[in-house]
């Protein structure tokens, strides 16, 4: 064995193999840090909603409101699945806001995983087309929660004619900014999932509401503030005093902000 190691070509091949192995390990860790899907539903679908499949892979739940002239496409965060958002969607429905929940590939009952940045963007595109068909409207509001802000922002640019509003709830600036926040800025050299809201927000054209908690320790409010600055004057930032990352949006200042924004962008 030692005699083979004396060969420079063998040593080079071993070194290249080690580098590839380390890089593959990094990719695996990167995806686990960004995506935390759960397959099993933890709640029953409300009777007011309809379970459906979009295409061949995406699991979804439709919360209709007869007579509404718009639809909310809800892009959820990095963990769990749509069952963890049933209560919120039901509340939206009761407010008169028709909502489509869907799981990205690799989440919940959706197949085709593991998830990736490219997939969640394409999945949101498919969900938006289905939401417009189901609602029989030509107005869509994208609601992007945390990681879901990435596909929400990018698809609001792809569906610019249909998008009447964009809601960003605890949005992040980018994967690079998140790495720097955790003291891992050097890893940005190897990041493959860019999640670059800081760039894509510049391409949005419609009214935007940004909701962010002042005490958010997962995605600091500085991210929301920077996105609001980048999107000025289109964006309105609502800061939730003492608000944390996973606080409810069914009450208080956040709900009042949602009500005012949705009423404004859908009144025509």
N, C-alpha and C positions, 0 to 999 in steps of 0.2 A: 504494500500500500504506500509506504513512504517513498519508494522509488518513483511511483507515478506522480507524487506531489512535487517532485523535482522538475517535472515538465511544466514550463510556463503556460502552455496552452491548457493543461488540465487545471492549473491553479486559477487561470482566468475564467474557465467555464464554471468552476466551483464558486468563484466570487460572483459571477453573473447570476448563477442559480440562487445564491443567498440573497442578492439584491432583489430579485424577482419575488422570492418568498416573503421578504420583509415588506415589499410594496403590496403584495396581495393581503398580507396581514393588516396593513394600514387601511386598505380599502374596506376590509371587513369591519374593522373597528370604527371607521368613519361612518359607515352606514348604520351601525348599531347605535352610534351616538345621535344620529339625525332621525332615524326612523325606529319607532317602538310599537309595531303593530300587535294587536291582539285579535285572535280569530274568533273566539267565542263571544256571542252576545251576552251582555249582563243585564239586559232589560227586555221586556216584551214590547213589541210594536203597538203603539196606541191604536184603538179602533178607528180613529179618524184618519189614519194614514194607510198607504198602500205600499206593500213591498213589491219591488220589481227588479229586473235585471237589465242593465244597459249594455247593448251589444252582447258579447259572449262572456264577459269577465267581470263587469262591475255590478256589485250589489248596491241597491239604493232604496230609499224610502221617500215617498211623495206625500207631502202634507198640503192638500189642495184647499183653496179658498175660492168658491164660486164668485164670479163677477170681478175679481181682482184684475187690474190691468198691468201687472208686473209679476216677476217671480224672483225669489232669492235663491241663489246657488251658494250653498254653504260648503266652504272648503275647510275641513277640520284640521286640527293640529297633528303633532307627530305621534301621539300615543293613542291606544285604544282602538275604537271603531265607531261606527255611526250609532250603535246602541247607547253609547255614553252621551249622545247629543239628542236623544229622543225627547227628553223633557224640554229642552230649549226650543226645538223645532215645533213641538206642540204649543208652547207658549207663543211663538211667532204666529202660528196658525190662528190662535185665539185672538191675537192682535189684528188679524186680517191680512197677514203677510204670508202668502203661499211660499212654501220652502221645499227645496229638493236637497236631501242629504244623500251622500254617496260615499262609498269607501274606495280609496285608491287601491290599485292592484297590490295584493299581499296583505291587505287589511280586512278584518271581518270575514264575510263570505265571498269577497272578491278574490278571483284567482289571478294567475299571471304574475305573481311576485317573483323575486323581492322588489319592494318599491325603490324608486330612484327619482331624482329631480325631473328627469325627462318624462318619466311615466306619470307622475302626479300632475304635470302640466297637460299632457295629452288626455289623461283621464278627466280632468276638469273640462277640457274642450268637448269631449263626448257628453259629459253630464249637462253642459250648458245647452247643447243642441237638443237633448231630450227634455230639459226643463222648458225651453221655449215651445217645444211641440206639445207637452202636457198642459201648459198654462194657456196655450193659444194666444199668447201675447208677444209683443215685440220689444218688451222692456225687461232687462235683467239687472239685478243688483248683486254684485259679487261680495260675499262676506268671507274674508280670509282671516282665520284665527291662528295666530302664532306662525308655525310652519306653513299653514294654509294661505298665509299672505302671499307666498311666492306664486302659486298657480293663480290666485285671485288677481294679482296685479298683472301678470303676463296675459291672462285671458281677457282681462278688461281691455287690453290693447288690441287683441285679435278680434274681439266682438265690439269694436268701438261704436258702431252704429246702434247696436242693441243696448249697450251699457248706459244706464241712466244714473248709476251711483256705484261707488266702491267703498266698502267698509273694511277697515283694517283693525283688527282687535289684537293688541299686543304684538305688533309686527317686528320682525328682525331686519337689520340692515343688510346683512350678508353672512355667509359662512365664515368669511375671513374676520369680520367684526366680532362674531361670536367666539372664534378661536382666540382672538386677541384679548377679549374680555376674560377668558379663562386662563390667561397667561400662557397660551399655546400658539402665539402668533407665528412662530417659526414653522408650524405645520401648514400654514397657508400656502407654502410653496408646493405642497403635494395634494392640496384639496381638489377633488374632482366634482363635488357637488357645490356649485358656486352660490346658489340661493341669493342672487344679487339684486335685491329689491332697490338698493341705492341707485342702480343704473336704470332699471325698468320703470321706476316711479316717474322718471323724466319723460317717458313716452306716453303716460296716461293723459287723457284729455278732459275727463269729466269731473264732477264734484266728488270729493273724497272725505270720508270721516275716519279719523284715527282715534281709537280709544286705547288708553294705556294707563296702567296703575302706577302710582308714584313709588310704591314699595315692591315692584316686580323684581324679584331676584333671579329670575330665569332669563328673561329678556329685559334688560334695564330700560327705563323710560327714555333714556338718551337716544335709543334707536328710533322710537316713535317720533321724538322731537326732530331728529335729523331728517326723517322722511317727510315730516310736515314742512320743514324748511325747504327741502328739495322740490316739493309739490306746490309751494306757495304760488299764487293765491287760491289754487283749487282745493287745497286741503284745510280741514278744520280739526285741530287737535283738542280732544277732551281728556284732561288729566283727572284720574280718579284718586282723591286723597286717601292715602294709606292702602290703596288698591294693590292686590297681589296678582300673580299671573293667572291663577285659575279661579278667580272670583266670578260669581254669577253675573250675568248680564240681563237678568230678568227683573231687576229692581234698581231703584236708586238713580244716581246721576247717569249711569251707562244707559239704562232703559230710556230715560228722558231724552238723551242725545240721539238714540236710535229712532225714537218716535218722531222727533223734529226733523231729522235728516230724511227719513223715508217719506214722510208727508211732503217735504219740500221737493224731492226729486221725482215724485210720482204724481204730482198734482195736475200736470198737463196731459 
